[in-house]
Amino acid sequence: MENVIKNRAEILFLYDVSFANPNGDPVDENKPRIDEETGINIVTDVRLKRTIRDYLAYYKGKEVFIIETRKDNGELRTKKDRIEDFGTNEDIIAKCIDVRLFGATTAVKDKMMILTGPVQFKYGKSLHRINLMYVKGTTVMPSGEGREQGTFTEKYILPYSLIAFYGIVNENAAINQNIPLTDEDVDLMLEGMWNGTKNLMSGSKMGHMPRLLIEVVYQENNYQIGELEKRIKFVHEMEDEEIRDIQDGKLDITELVAVLKQNQEKIKLIKYIYDDRVTFTCNGEECTLEKALKGLNIQKLQY
């Protein structure tokens, strides 16, 4: 198949949330996930993949395997029902973009599929300590018969969190498992990360904004710099817990730019997009991302 990925790539994605819950823990009152030792906000890779899947299915019309479907009577369909929408495992892989990207593990009677997806993400982490806020309110409608007043509502949110995700596109995982992941699939995933984050508009998710997305595509196979998310810093002059906006600080990309330029000969292309409210600094001075990456082969994404 033409355009099947041949190059390894690394992904760095930053987004922030304002007065929202980026990823609730269902076994802990749906509170945002927090590392209690450091006060850092944690977001699972599953949450990011859900954002991408929903965007590709509902906004791009792509076939997505792991998605909620319902019967005519409104009941949720099972994994078995979903598998029966397709013929063989090969059909699922060929038709479903999320399986080509992230893999899948299914086992229903005589059908089994275990694929390690070529695209994998680490947990996202905030670039600063966060402050958990408890919000209580009321509802207008009574909760049941015989009740005359509405009930109390309660939820946990974060006033602000700037979250960094790191991922890898592994060409070997695609080749060795005969997964026909294409460059177009990866490009659609990047679009899903950016625009899908903007489209998180539920009551708990309203307040998400993408801020920076970089894909570093390498010339060489089996090579990546690694840990790109640890090579950026959010610098500010206030206490971490007081931060409320992306413009309360600046994104220091000094170390990131330095390591990219050190590996310039190994890099084929750097794709990027950023929000115009982000202020970048490099070597102690404010700069544009284009100026900082001057000399590298770069391509600005347009969404």
C-alpha positions in Angstrom: 0.0 0.0 0.0 1.3 3.4 -0.9 2.1 6.0 1.8 2.4 3.4 4.6 4.6 5.0 7.2 8.3 4.4 6.8 9.7 6.9 9.3 9.7 7.1 13.1 8.2 10.3 14.6 7.9 11.9 18.0 4.9 14.0 19.1 4.8 16.8 21.6 1.3 18.2 22.4 0.4 20.9 24.9 -3.1 22.0 25.8 -4.6 23.7 28.8 -7.9 23.5 30.8 -9.6 26.3 32.6 -12.2 25.6 35.3 -12.8 22.1 34.0 -12.0 18.5 34.7 -9.5 17.1 32.2 -9.7 13.5 33.3 -11.8 12.3 36.2 -11.0 9.2 38.3 -14.2 7.1 38.4 -13.0 5.4 41.6 -12.3 8.6 43.4 -15.5 10.7 43.1 -14.5 11.6 39.5 -11.8 14.0 40.8 -9.1 15.2 38.4 -6.1 12.8 38.7 -3.3 14.3 40.8 0.0 12.9 41.9 -0.3 13.5 45.6 3.5 13.7 46.1 4.1 16.5 43.6 0.7 18.1 43.1 1.0 17.5 39.3 -2.1 16.9 37.3 -2.2 13.6 35.4 -4.2 12.7 32.3 -4.3 9.2 30.9 -3.4 8.3 27.3 -6.9 6.8 27.0 -8.5 10.2 27.5 -6.4 11.7 24.7 -7.2 8.8 22.4 -10.9 9.3 23.2 -10.6 12.9 22.0 -9.0 11.8 18.8 -11.5 9.0 18.1 -14.5 11.2 18.7 -13.2 13.9 16.4 -12.4 11.4 13.6 -15.8 9.7 13.9 -18.1 12.6 14.4 -16.3 15.4 12.5 -14.4 13.6 9.8 -16.7 10.7 9.2 -14.1 8.0 9.7 -14.8 4.5 10.8 -13.8 4.1 14.4 -13.9 0.7 16.2 -13.8 1.8 19.8 -16.8 4.0 20.0 -20.2 4.0 21.7 -23.0 2.5 19.5 -26.5 1.7 20.5 -29.3 -0.6 19.4 -32.6 0.6 18.0 -34.1 0.5 21.5 -31.4 2.7 22.9 -29.4 0.0 24.7 -25.6 0.0 24.4 -24.2 -2.5 22.0 -21.6 -4.9 23.2 -18.1 -5.6 21.9 -19.4 -8.7 20.3 -22.0 -6.6 18.5 -19.3 -4.2 17.3 -17.1 -7.0 16.0 -20.0 -8.5 14.0 -20.3 -5.2 12.1 -17.2 -6.3 10.3 -16.0 -9.6 8.7 -12.5 -10.6 9.7 -9.8 -9.0 11.8 -8.3 -7.8 8.6 -11.5 -6.0 7.8 -11.5 -4.2 11.1 -7.8 -3.1 10.6 -8.4 -2.0 7.0 -11.6 0.0 7.8 -11.0 1.4 11.3 -8.4 4.2 11.6 -8.2 4.0 15.4 -7.1 0.3 15.2 -4.4 1.2 12.7 -3.2 4.0 15.0 -3.6 2.6 18.5 -4.1 -1.1 18.0 -6.8 -3.2 19.8 -7.3 -6.2 22.0 -10.5 -8.1 21.5 -11.5 -11.6 22.4 -15.0 -12.8 21.7 -15.6 -16.6 21.3 -13.6 -17.7 18.2 -12.4 -14.2 17.3 -9.3 -12.7 18.8 -7.2 -9.7 17.9 -4.2 -8.4 19.8 -2.4 -5.5 18.1 0.1 -3.1 19.7 -0.6 0.2 18.0 2.1 2.0 16.2 1.1 5.2 18.0 1.6 5.2 21.8 1.4 8.1 24.3 2.7 8.5 27.8 0.4 9.9 30.4 0.0 13.6 30.1 1.3 15.7 33.0 0.9 19.4 33.9 3.9 21.6 33.7 3.2 23.0 37.2 1.4 22.1 40.4 -2.3 22.5 40.3 -5.0 23.5 42.7 -8.1 21.3 43.1 -11.4 23.2 43.5 -14.6 21.8 44.9 -17.8 23.3 43.5 -21.3 22.8 44.9 -24.6 23.9 43.4 -28.3 23.0 43.2 -30.7 21.7 40.6 -34.1 23.1 39.9 -36.0 19.7 39.6 -36.6 17.4 42.5 -34.8 14.1 42.4 -37.9 12.0 42.9 -41.6 11.8 43.7 -42.6 13.3 47.0 -39.7 15.7 47.0 -40.5 19.4 46.7 -37.0 20.8 46.2 -34.1 20.3 43.9 -31.0 18.4 44.9 -27.5 19.5 45.5 -24.8 19.0 42.9 -21.1 18.8 43.4 -18.0 18.4 41.3 -14.3 18.8 41.3 -12.5 21.0 38.8 -9.1 22.6 38.1 -8.9 26.4 37.9 -6.0 25.9 35.5 -3.7 23.1 34.1 -1.2 23.3 31.3 -0.7 19.6 30.2 2.0 18.1 28.1 1.7 14.8 26.2 4.5 12.9 24.6 4.0 10.2 21.9 5.8 8.0 19.4 4.9 6.8 15.9 6.7 3.5 15.7 7.1 2.4 12.1 8.4 -1.1 13.2 5.2 -1.9 15.1 3.2 -1.2 11.8 5.6 -3.2 9.6 6.0 -6.2 11.9 2.2 -6.6 12.5 1.2 -5.8 8.9 -0.8 -2.7 10.0 -1.3 -0.5 7.0 -0.9 2.8 8.8 -0.5 5.6 6.4 1.0 9.1 6.6 -2.5 10.3 6.0 -3.8 8.4 9.0 -1.1 10.1 11.2 -1.9 13.5 9.7 -5.6 13.0 10.6 -4.6 12.0 14.1 -2.7 15.3 14.5 -5.7 17.2 13.3 -7.8 15.2 15.8 -5.5 16.2 18.7 -5.7 19.8 17.8 -9.3 20.3 16.7 -10.7 17.5 18.8 -9.4 19.3 22.0 -11.2 22.4 20.9 -14.4 20.4 20.5 -14.5 19.1 24.0 -17.6 21.0 24.9 -19.4 18.9 27.6 -20.2 20.3 31.0 -17.1 18.9 32.6 -14.8 19.5 29.6 -15.7 23.0 28.4 -12.5 25.1 28.7 -10.0 23.0 26.8 -7.6 24.8 24.4 -4.7 23.3 22.3 -1.6 25.4 22.7 1.3 23.7 20.9 1.6 20.6 18.7 4.9 19.4 17.2 5.7 16.2 15.2 9.4 15.4 14.6 9.8 13.0 11.7 13.1 11.3 11.5 15.3 10.3 8.5 16.5 7.2 10.3 14.6 4.2 11.4 14.9 3.0 15.0 15.9 6.5 16.3 14.2 9.1 18.4 15.5 11.8 20.7 13.0 10.9 23.5 11.3 12.7 26.4 10.6 15.9 24.4 8.0 16.9 27.1 10.8 17.2 29.6 12.7 19.7 27.4 10.2 22.5 27.8 9.3 24.6 30.9 6.4 26.9 31.7 8.1 29.9 33.5 6.2 32.4 35.5 6.6 34.7 38.5 3.7 33.6 40.6 2.9 30.5 42.7 2.0 27.5 40.6 -1.4 27.2 42.1 -2.2 30.9 41.2 -1.9 30.4 37.5 -5.1 30.9 35.6 -4.1 31.6 32.0 -1.5 30.7 29.4 -0.4 34.3 29.4 0.4 34.1 33.1 3.7 32.6 32.0 6.0 31.9 29.0 6.9 28.6 27.4 10.7 28.2 27.6 11.8 26.0 24.6 15.5 26.6 25.0 16.4 22.9 25.7 13.9 21.6 23.1 15.4 23.8 20.3 18.9 22.9 21.3 18.4 19.1 21.1 16.5 19.4 17.8 19.4 21.3 16.3 21.9 18.8 17.7 20.0 16.1 15.8 19.4 18.1 12.7 21.0 15.6 10.3 18.7 12.8 11.6 15.5 14.9 11.3 13.5 14.8 8.0 10.8 17.3 8.9 9.2 19.1 11.8 5.5 19.8 11.6 4.0 22.3 14.0 1.1 24.5 15.0 0.7 26.8 18.0 -1.9 29.1 19.5 -1.2 32.8 19.0 -1.7 33.5 22.8 1.4 31.5 23.7 4.6 33.5 24.4 7.8 31.6 23.7 11.3 32.2 25.1 14.6 30.8 24.0 18.0 31.5 25.6 16.4 34.0 27.9 14.7 36.1 25.2 11.2 36.2 23.8 11.0 34.7 20.3 8.7 33.2 17.7 8.8 29.4 17.2 9.7 30.0 13.6 12.7 32.0 14.6 13.8 29.5 17.2 13.6 26.6 14.7 15.4 28.6 11.9 17.7 26.3 9.9 15.5 23.2 10.4 13.1 21.8 7.8 9.8 23.0 9.2 6.2 22.9 8.0 3.4 24.9 9.7 0.1 22.9 10.0 -3.1 24.7 9.0 -6.3 23.7 10.8 
